[in-house]
Amino acid sequence: MNQVRNIVWWLCFITTAVCVQTLVPCLDVLAAGLFILLQERDYKNMLWLLPLFVLIQEGAGTRLFGGAIVWYCAVIIFFKIGQWLFEVENFIFIFLLSGCLVAPYYAINWLMAPLQNLPFDTRDTLDKALLQALFLPLVWRFLVITRRRKIKADKNETQ
């Protein structure tokens, strides 16, 4: 039953994330889910969720083509580097991580724009990167609260 509850949680998360990204296309809500996977060290679920996240981002067109893979790699690398220095379940860590992810967000858009013959708007890209940095810690906090409820329910069920 625990695995079924976990799959349902992830499907609800993905559905909600896609809806939010439809309303605010510059946000990557799925990155917060990647934070959760990395914090829980849930590499088994990451094997099917990460490709799904990439397919959703590429299919929805919210990231420049190919940029989703590079973006998620940057998120994983920055998370792993920060993991050596900080406690990963701390809000301060997620806040700092989100702030540090402004640079790769901006750089990926800057590097991918000429490859696709798209104009690059410096101010707009920086605004989107900062909005992403402010949004991620808030949505991460909400997700942690919902995951704790799921974990408590799982523990009560096994006892």
N, C-alpha and C positions, 0 to 999 in steps of 0.2 A: 504493500500500500504506500510505503514511503516514496518509492520510485514513481508511482503514478501521481502522487501529490506534487512531486518535484517537476514532473513533465507538465502538469497542469499549470503550475506556477510560472514556468518559463514560457508556455504558450500565452498565458494571460499577459505576462510582461512584454512579449514580442508584439502582441496585438495592440497593447496600449502605447508602446514605443512608436509603432508605425503610425498610429493615429496622431500622436503628438508631433512627430516629424512631418506629417501632412500639414498640420497647422502652422508649424514653424520649421520650414525646410532647412534652415542653416544649422539646426541642432542635430547632434548625433546622440540620441537617447540610448542606443544599443551599447555605446561605450561604457555606460554605467553598469550595464549587465556584465560586460567584460571585467569591470572592476570586481564585481561580486564573484565571478568565476575564479579570478586570480586570488582573491582573498580567501576563499574557501578551498583553494587548491583542488578544485573540481575539474581535473584534466580530462576525465572520462566524458563528462557532459560538454566540455569545451571542444572535444573532437567533432561533435555534431552541431553545436551552437555557433562556433566561430565561422565555419563555412556558410551557415545559414545567415548570419549577420552580414557577411560580405555580399552574399547573393541579394539580400534585401536592399543593401545600400547601392549596389551596382544597378539592380533592377529598377529601383525607385528613382535613380538619378540624383540622389541627394549629395553624392560626392562625385568628383570628376572621375571619369573612367579609369580604373586601376588604382585610384587614390585610396579606396577603402582598405585594400590589402596593406598598403604602406602605412596608413593611419593606424590600423589595428596592431601592426608590428611595432610602431612607435609607442603606442599605449602599453603594450606588453613589455618592451624594453625599458621604458621609463618606470613602470611599476616595479620591475625586477631590480633595477638600480636603487630605487627608493626603499625597497624591501630590506636592503642591507642596512639602511640608515635609520629607519623609523618603524614603529609598530603599524602594521598595515590596516588595522581595524579602527584607527584613530581618525576623527574628522579632520584634524590638522594635516595629517598625511594626505588625505584625499584632496583637501583644499590646495596644498602645495603642489601635488601631482597635477591637478587641473590647471594650475597656474603655469607649471612647466610645459604642459602640453600645448600652450599657445604657440610656442615656437615651431613644433612640428606641424601643427595645423596650418599655420601661415606658410611655412616652407613647402609643404606638400602642394598647397594650392598655387603657390608661386611657380614651382617646378612643373606642375602638370598643365597649367594654362597654355604655355606656348606649344606644348606637345599636341594639344587639341585645337590649336589656332583660336583660342579664346582670349578676349581682353582681360587683363589683370587689373583689378581695382584695389589699390593698396589699402585705402581707408575702409572700404566695405569688407575686405577680407580680415582686416584687423578687428573690426567691430564684431564680425561673426566669431572670430577666435576668442575674443573676450567674453562674448555672450555664452559660448560653449564652456569656457572656464568657470563662469559664475553659475551656470546651470548644473554642471555635473555633480558638485558636492551636495546640492540640494536634493536632486533625484536619487543620488547614492544613499543619502540618509533615509529617505523614504523607503527605498528598497531594503535596506538593512533591517528596518523595523518590520516590514512584512515578512522577510526571511526568518527573523527571530520567532515570529508567531508560528511559522510553518515548522521550524525546528522544535519548538515547545510542543506543538501538536504531535509531531512524530515521536518525541520522547514519551509523552503521555500514552500514546497508542502502544508503544513497545513494552511499557511497564505493566 
